[in-house]
Amino acid sequence: MSLPIVHYNTPILRKKGAKITAFDAKLTALANAMIDTMHEAHGIGLAAQQVGHALQLCVVDLRAAEADFDWNLDGAKPPLDLFMPMIIVNPELAADPATDDYIFEEGCLSFPGIRGDVIRPDAVTLKFQ
């Protein structure tokens, strides 16, 4: 099931997401609908705010990403197909202090057809449920 993606200047895009405490069928249904929506829009990530829900929830699928990147999951490097798409709940993101920032060209499903340069750290650590 596909959800409508909200676009730039919609107030919910500026709302901080609420911490998720109920891991239930409703959350599963929303996350699965977000994955469907992300894939239908040819994206590699989608936040709950982008589909009208101010929650600490996003979905990611890097299998189609053109960028060359490295990863590990709990100290191992399993194939991306093993854990993608990924549902990320209550994320805590930290830049690796031993890395430099780089400029990457990115797009956003809430800004259709627009791409721009964004400064990002070359390595991050993500903790999530």
C-alpha positions in Angstrom: 0.0 0.0 0.0 1.4 3.3 -1.0 1.1 6.5 1.1 1.0 10.1 -0.1 4.4 11.8 0.3 4.1 15.3 1.8 6.2 18.0 0.0 8.3 21.0 1.0 6.7 23.6 3.4 4.2 21.1 4.9 4.4 21.8 8.7 4.8 18.2 9.7 8.3 18.1 8.0 9.5 20.4 10.7 8.0 18.4 13.6 10.3 16.4 15.9 9.3 12.8 15.9 7.8 11.2 19.0 9.7 8.3 20.5 8.0 5.0 19.7 7.1 2.8 22.6 4.5 0.5 21.1 5.9 -2.2 18.8 2.6 -3.5 17.5 0.8 -4.5 14.3 0.0 -0.8 13.6 3.7 0.1 13.6 4.4 -2.9 11.4 1.7 -1.8 8.9 3.0 1.8 8.8 6.6 0.7 8.3 5.6 -1.8 5.5 3.5 0.9 3.8 6.5 3.3 4.0 8.7 0.7 2.4 6.2 0.3 -0.4 6.0 4.0 -0.8 9.8 4.5 -0.9 10.2 1.8 -3.5 7.4 3.1 -5.7 9.0 6.6 -5.5 12.4 5.1 -6.4 13.9 6.4 -3.1 16.5 4.9 -0.8 15.1 6.4 2.4 11.8 7.7 3.8 11.0 9.3 7.2 7.7 9.0 8.9 7.2 12.8 8.7 7.4 12.5 4.9 4.1 10.5 5.0 2.4 12.6 7.6 3.5 10.9 10.9 5.6 12.7 13.5 7.4 9.6 14.8 11.0 8.5 15.2 10.7 6.1 12.4 12.3 5.8 9.0 12.9 3.1 6.4 16.1 2.7 4.3 17.0 0.4 1.4 20.5 1.0 0.1 20.6 -1.9 -2.3 19.9 0.4 -5.3 22.3 3.2 -4.1 24.8 4.2 -6.7 27.3 5.5 -4.1 30.2 3.3 -3.0 29.9 2.8 0.7 31.0 0.5 3.5 29.0 -0.9 6.4 28.9 -3.2 9.3 26.0 -4.5 11.3 26.8 -5.5 14.9 30.5 -5.9 14.0 29.9 -8.1 10.9 29.4 -7.3 7.2 26.4 -9.4 6.1 25.1 -9.0 2.5 22.8 -6.0 2.1 20.0 -8.3 0.9 20.0 -9.9 4.3 18.9 -6.8 6.2 17.6 -4.4 3.6 15.1 -2.8 3.5 15.7 -1.7 7.1 13.1 -0.3 9.5 14.8 2.1 11.9 12.9 3.0 15.1 14.1 5.6 17.7 17.4 6.2 15.9 20.5 7.7 17.6 23.0 8.9 15.0 26.5 10.0 15.7 29.3 11.2 13.3 32.5 9.3 13.6 35.0 11.8 15.1 37.9 10.3 13.2 36.4 11.1 9.8 36.1 14.2 7.6 33.0 15.8 6.2 32.3 15.4 2.5 29.9 17.0 0.0 27.4 14.5 -1.5 24.7 15.2 -4.1 21.4 14.1 -2.7 17.7 14.2 -3.5 14.7 14.1 -1.2 11.3 12.6 -1.9 9.7 15.6 -0.3 11.5 17.8 -2.9 10.7 16.0 -6.1 13.0 16.6 -9.0 15.4 18.7 -6.9 19.0 17.6 -6.1 21.6 19.5 -4.2 25.0 19.3 -2.4 24.8 18.3 1.2 27.7 18.2 3.7 27.8 14.8 5.5 30.4 13.0 7.7 32.1 10.2 5.8 31.2 7.7 8.6 28.5 7.5 11.2 27.3 5.2 13.9 23.6 4.4 14.1 21.9 2.9 17.1 18.2 2.0 16.8 15.5 -0.4 17.7 
